[in-house]
Amino acid sequence: MSKKNDTRDDQMTVGVFFKNTGHHIASWLHPKAQPDAGINLQHYIDCAQKCEKAGLDFIFFADSVAVRDTPRELLSQVSQFTAYFEPITLLSALSMATERLGLVCTATTSFSEPYNIARMYASLDHISKGRIGWNVVTSGLGDVEAQNYGLTTHYEHDERYDRAQEFVECVLGLLDSWEDDAFLYDREASRFFDPEKLHELNHDGKFFKSRGPLNVPRSPQGHPVIFQAGSSNAGRESAARFAEGVFTGYLTPESSADHYKDVKSRMKKYGRTPDQMRILPGCTIFCGTTEAEAKEKEEYLASLINPDVGVQYIATMTGIDLEGCSPDDELPDRESVRASEGTRDNIIAQARQEKMTIRQLYMRLAGSHGKMTMRGTPSQIADQMQDWFSNYSCDGFIFQPSYMPGDLDDIVELVVPELQNRGLFAEESNGTTLREHLGLERPANRYAAAT
């Protein structure tokens, strides 16, 4: 059944969040999963090419700069948190195996330097011919990451965001070092470039100092597309200032719509308009040709969870000490050791309101990690997505396959064609760059008008 989008002039932005064997904590135990996916380049190439063939806008890679501080025996039973490629390196390879697909990866502002990040992402954007996005994070694993970089503890929450804003500002300045027409390649005049179109940044801020200029020319997109997640007040303010893609984790269209309206309303103070940002909630799906088949897929993965792993998973997600708790206990009335943030708070509130046991909670969250889950036939899932999109709860979605590659196949073979049939998602992508896919303008060089 075709249902045309009659409330919006635009179409959905749709991406896929790649996580080696998949997002479900038991994903690698599925007999159709690729257990060595984290370090298997061909696995990533095959999955990326499936996404490109389906017409998806981009794929996305998260990153952490530490092995999780979890009891080794439990850590040894999951696949996502220990062994995987550094994503900037991986994207270099995937850019050679794809032609149109957007490629987005994470780099931390807490344990990096602006010059290095500007140099790497500008290079990637050239190599990929304009298909790169940078997901800006402040690193969320805590002290275990800081201790890999000569620190004892991580920066406090608000300081992390203050550093991040200055970091991004510095990176964007470095990316403008060269004007677009700086390179002359004029052999007769012996002029490789126009020296008037090369600029030093001389950034001298509270946290960072960088002279510039960058030794990589301005890239096809000008700047990589800036992505960000974060639902705290500091996160929303940072998104309003810089972000062009925002990942969210709301469970209902109403709560997502409130976030959508709030963040986009903050953009005006920074001289930005709402159409300069795409808000994309994470979405795990269990799709089948029938409801029963979809339910069976979800229940099968849940049956693979080791209860001890499930309890530790909930302890990690909530920051609550579950020492001495059994899977059939309710979430205890203990304080979280993690700073307040949207996903964590939503999980705790939901568990206590519904009086869920720890087992019920980990079975619900195991594939979605606190974000929404949609279940059913392609038509039923598309109905839900259309409701979110049409009512301005989002500008599209980022799918989180529960296991790879099988769940990805359901997304590209069942769900995406249904969205295209309804006119909600384009059958052919716009343009060749990631900015063009997302309907975003190429930013002007800050120095161009002066010269």
CORQUIQUI-V866880 format. One record per pair of residues at least 6 apart in sequence whose ideal C-beta (glycine too) atoms are under 7 Angstrom apart, sorted by the first residue. I is the first residue (numbers start at 1). J is the second residue. Records with the same first field share a line. If there is no record, write none. Layout:
BEGIN
I: J / J
END
This chain:
BEGIN
1: 379
2: 421 / 422
3: 386 / 422
4: 422 / 423
5: 390 / 422 / 423 / 424
7: 390
8: 389 / 390
10: 439
11: 424 / 425 / 426
12: 389 / 396 / 397 / 419 / 424 / 425
13: 57 / 278 / 280 / 395 / 396 / 438
14: 56 / 57 / 396 / 397 / 425
15: 56 / 57 / 58 / 59 / 60 / 280 / 398
16: 51 / 56 / 59 / 398 / 399 / 401 / 408 / 411
17: 60 / 282 / 398 / 399 / 400
18: 47 / 59 / 60 / 61
19: 62 / 80
20: 37 / 38 / 79 / 80 / 84
21: 27 / 28 / 33 / 34 / 35 / 37 / 79 / 80 / 403 / 404
22: 33 / 401 / 402 / 403 / 404 / 407
23: 284 / 367 / 369 / 400 / 401 / 402
24: 301 / 366 / 367 / 402 / 403
25: 78 / 305 / 309 / 313 / 366
26: 301 / 304 / 305 / 366
27: 33 / 79 / 402 / 403
28: 35 / 79
29: 304
30: 301 / 304 / 403 / 406
32: 406
33: 403 / 404
34: 40 / 43 / 404 / 405
35: 79
37: 43 / 404
38: 79 / 83 / 84 / 85
39: 83 / 84 / 85
41: 93
44: 90 / 94
45: 94 / 97
46: 405
47: 404 / 405 / 408
48: 59 / 94 / 97 / 98 / 101
49: 97 / 98
50: 408 / 412
51: 59 / 101 / 412
52: 98 / 100 / 101
54: 412 / 416
55: 426 / 427 / 428 / 429
56: 101 / 416
57: 102 / 429 / 437 / 438
58: 101 / 102 / 103 / 104 / 133 / 434 / 437
59: 101 / 103
60: 104 / 135 / 398
61: 87 / 90 / 105 / 106
62: 106
63: 87 / 105 / 106
64: 141 / 145
65: 108 / 111 / 139 / 145 / 148
66: 141 / 144 / 145 / 148
67: 81 / 82
68: 75 / 81 / 141
69: 144
70: 312 / 316
71: 312
74: 308 / 309 / 312
75: 81 / 82
77: 306 / 309
78: 309
87: 105 / 106
88: 105 / 107 / 120 / 124
91: 103 / 105 / 124
92: 124 / 127
94: 103
95: 103 / 124 / 127 / 128 / 131
100: 429 / 432
101: 131
102: 131 / 133 / 434 / 437
103: 128 / 131 / 132
104: 133 / 135 / 227
105: 135
106: 135 / 137
107: 117 / 134
108: 137 / 138 / 139
109: 136 / 138 / 163 / 164 / 167
110: 138 / 139 / 155 / 160 / 163
111: 139 / 145 / 149
114: 167 / 170 / 171 / 174 / 208 / 210
115: 174 / 210
117: 171
118: 171 / 174 / 175 / 214
119: 214 / 216
121: 132 / 134 / 224
122: 175 / 214 / 216 / 219
123: 216
124: 132
125: 132 / 219 / 220 / 221 / 224
126: 219 / 220
129: 220 / 432
130: 219 / 220 / 221 / 432 / 433 / 434
131: 433 / 434
132: 224 / 434
133: 224 / 225 / 227 / 245 / 434
134: 224 / 226 / 227
135: 227 / 228
136: 164 / 168 / 226 / 227 / 228
138: 160 / 161 / 164
139: 145 / 154
142: 154
143: 153 / 154
145: 154
146: 152 / 153 / 154
155: 163
157: 339
158: 234
161: 234 / 235 / 238
163: 207
164: 238
165: 238 / 241
166: 205 / 206 / 207 / 208
167: 208
168: 226 / 242
170: 203 / 205 / 208 / 210
172: 223
173: 201 / 203
174: 201 / 210 / 212 / 214
175: 214 / 218 / 223
176: 218 / 445 / 446 / 447
177: 198 / 199 / 201 / 212 / 213 / 214
178: 197 / 198 / 213 / 217 / 218
179: 197 / 218 / 445 / 447 / 448 / 451
180: 218 / 445
181: 197
182: 193 / 194 / 197 / 198 / 217
183: 192 / 193 / 217
184: 191 / 192 / 193 / 194
185: 192
196: 451
197: 451
198: 213
199: 213 / 447
200: 211 / 212 / 213
201: 210 / 211 / 212 / 213
202: 211 / 212
203: 209 / 210
218: 445
220: 433
221: 433 / 434 / 435 / 442
222: 442 / 443 / 445
223: 443
225: 244 / 245 / 434 / 435 / 438 / 440
226: 242 / 243 / 244
227: 243 / 245 / 247
228: 238 / 239 / 243 / 246
229: 246 / 247
230: 238 / 239
231: 248 / 259 / 341 / 342
232: 341 / 342
236: 262 / 263 / 266
237: 266
239: 246 / 263
240: 263 / 266 / 267 / 270
241: 270
243: 277
244: 276 / 277 / 278 / 440
245: 278 / 280 / 438
246: 263 / 277 / 279 / 280
247: 280 / 282 / 398
248: 256 / 259 / 279 / 281
249: 281 / 282 / 342 / 343 / 370 / 371
250: 256 / 259 / 281
251: 346 / 372
253: 387 / 388 / 391 / 393
256: 281 / 388 / 393 / 394
257: 391 / 392 / 393
260: 279 / 392 / 393 / 394
263: 279
264: 274 / 277
267: 273 / 274 / 277
276: 440
278: 395 / 396 / 438
279: 394 / 395
280: 394 / 395 / 396 / 397 / 398
281: 371 / 372 / 394 / 397
282: 371 / 398 / 400
283: 371 / 372 / 374 / 397 / 398 / 399 / 400
284: 367 / 368 / 371 / 373 / 400 / 402
285: 374 / 381 / 399 / 411 / 415
286: 294 / 297 / 298 / 375 / 402
287: 294 / 378 / 381 / 410 / 414 / 415
288: 294 / 297 / 377
289: 377
290: 377
291: 376 / 377
294: 375 / 376 / 377
295: 375
298: 375
301: 367 / 402 / 403
302: 363 / 366
305: 362 / 363 / 366
307: 327 / 359
310: 327 / 359 / 362
311: 322 / 325 / 327 / 358
313: 362
314: 322 / 358 / 361 / 362
315: 321 / 322
317: 344 / 347 / 365 / 370
318: 336 / 344 / 347 / 348
319: 336 / 337 / 338 / 344
320: 331 / 332 / 334 / 336
321: 334
322: 358
325: 332 / 358
327: 357 / 358 / 359
328: 357 / 359
329: 357 / 358
330: 355 / 356 / 357
331: 348 / 351 / 352 / 358 / 361
336: 344 / 348
338: 344
343: 370
346: 370
347: 365 / 370
351: 361
367: 373 / 402
368: 400
371: 400
374: 381 / 384
378: 414 / 415 / 418
379: 418
381: 415
382: 415 / 418 / 419 / 422
385: 397 / 419
386: 422 / 424
388: 394
389: 424
399: 411
401: 407 / 408 / 411
416: 425
419: 425
420: 427
429: 437
430: 436 / 437 / 439
431: 437
435: 442
END
